[in-house]
Amino acid sequence: MSFKKCKGTGKALGSGCGEPKSIHKYGLCLDCFKHWLFNTDEGKEYLDKTQLRAKKRVVKEEKQKARIKKEEQRKKSYYEKQLQNEINAIVRLIDTDKGCISCDHGWSKPVTRQMHAGHYYSVGSNPTLRYHLFDIFKQCSICNNHKSGNERAYEAGILRIYGQGMLNYIKSLPSKYRSLNLSKEELKEKIKIARQIKRDILNGNDYNRSEINVKLGIYNAKDIRERRLSVDHI
C-alpha cells in the first residue's frame, strides 16, 4: 500500500495531519477527512450536498420501483385499451379531411360535434377486429355513442365514399381473422409502434390504412385483397 502526505486539497485545502498515510479524499487520510467533514464549514456544506444527492437518488429509485410494480400489476385489458386509444387517434388523423362515415357531419356540414373513431364491427361483437384499420373510420359522437354506431348509415357511408369493393372487403374480415390473442408484452410493443406512426403522421408522413396495418403487424400483411385496396384515399 502506498502512502502520501495527508495534506488537504481542493475544498479541504489547509486541513490534514501532515503524516504519510493512505489517502481517502481531497488529499486527506480517513480520520482527517472525517474531522474536516464534521468540523469545518466547507465539510458540512459538502456533507449536506452529498446527503441531498443521496436522498434524491433514493427517491428516484423508489419512484422507479413503484413504476415497475405498477406496471407489473396492470392487467392485459389496460394495454388493450391503450392500444385502442392510439389506433383511434391514428384513424382520426388519416381521416382528418373526411366527415363522419355515417352522417357526413364535418364534411358537407360544419364541425360542431366531437369526432370519434367508430368501428364497423363493434369491439363487443368482434374483438378480433378491434385494431384493424379497415374496421375503423372517423365517426361523430352522436352516431358512435347515441346511435350505437349508426350501423346502416355506416354501411351506406362506406358505399358512398369507397365503393362496393371496399364494403365487400370489410364484410369478409370476420372470416379472415377468427382470433386475436396478443400478450401483454406484444400489446406494449404495438403501442410503441402505434405512437411512432402517430408521430410520423403529425410530422407530415402520409400512410394509408393498409400501410398502417402492415406496420402494426397485428394482422396478415400478405392479404392480397388488402394490398389491392392499398391506395392513397383509403
Residue pairs with C-beta under 8 A, 6 or more apart in sequence:
1 22
2 22
3 20
3 21
3 22
4 20
4 21
4 23
4 27
5 16
5 18
5 19
5 20
6 16
6 17
6 18
6 19
6 20
6 21
6 23
6 27
6 28
6 29
6 32
7 16
7 18
7 27
7 28
8 14
8 15
8 16
8 26
8 27
8 28
8 32
8 36
9 26
9 27
10 26
10 27
11 26
11 42
11 43
11 46
12 25
12 26
12 27
12 28
12 33
12 36
12 40
12 42
12 43
15 26
15 28
15 32
15 35
15 36
15 40
16 27
16 28
16 29
16 32
17 29
17 31
17 32
19 29
21 29
22 29
22 30
23 29
24 30
24 33
25 33
26 33
26 36
28 36
36 42
36 43
37 43
37 44
37 46
37 47
38 44
38 47
74 184
76 183
76 184
76 187
79 184
79 187
79 188
79 191
80 130
80 182
80 187
82 187
82 191
83 131
83 187
83 190
83 191
83 194
84 123
84 130
84 131
86 191
86 194
86 195
86 198
87 117
87 131
87 133
87 136
87 194
87 216
88 116
88 117
88 136
89 117
89 198
90 133
90 194
90 197
90 198
90 201
90 212
91 117
91 133
91 136
91 137
91 138
92 115
92 116
92 117
92 138
93 198
93 201
93 202
94 201
94 207
94 208
94 209
94 212
95 101
95 137
95 138
96 138
98 106
98 107
98 137
98 138
98 161
99 105
99 106
99 107
99 108
99 109
99 138
99 140
100 106
100 107
100 113
100 115
100 138
100 139
100 140
100 143
100 157
101 118
101 137
101 138
101 139
101 143
101 154
101 157
101 158
101 161
102 118
102 139
102 140
102 143
102 147
102 149
102 150
102 153
102 154
102 156
102 157
103 140
103 142
103 143
103 150
103 153
103 157
104 157
105 111
105 112
105 113
105 140
105 142
105 143
106 113
106 115
106 138
106 140
113 140
113 141
113 142
114 140
114 141
115 138
115 139
115 140
115 141
116 138
116 139
116 140
116 141
116 144
116 145
117 136
117 137
117 138
117 139
118 136
118 137
118 138
118 139
118 143
118 144
118 149
118 150
118 154
119 129
119 130
119 135
119 136
119 149
120 135
120 136
120 137
120 149
120 154
120 155
120 158
120 170
121 129
121 135
121 173
121 174
122 149
123 130
126 135
126 174
127 180
128 174
128 177
128 178
128 179
128 180
129 135
129 173
129 174
129 177
129 180
130 180
131 180
131 190
131 216
131 218
131 219
132 173
132 177
132 213
132 218
132 219
133 209
133 210
133 212
133 213
134 166
134 169
134 170
134 173
134 209
134 213
134 226
134 229
135 170
135 173
137 154
137 157
137 158
139 149
139 150
139 154
143 149
143 150
143 153
143 154
144 150
147 153
155 167
158 166
158 167
158 170
159 167
162 233
162 234
165 229
166 229
166 234
169 225
169 226
169 229
172 225
176 220
176 223
177 219
177 220
180 218
182 190
182 218
190 216
190 217
190 218
193 215
193 216
193 217
194 216
197 207
197 212
197 215
197 216
200 207
201 207
206 232
207 215
208 230
208 231
208 232
208 233
208 234
209 229
209 230
209 234
210 226
210 227
210 229
210 230
210 234
211 230
213 219
213 221
213 226
214 221
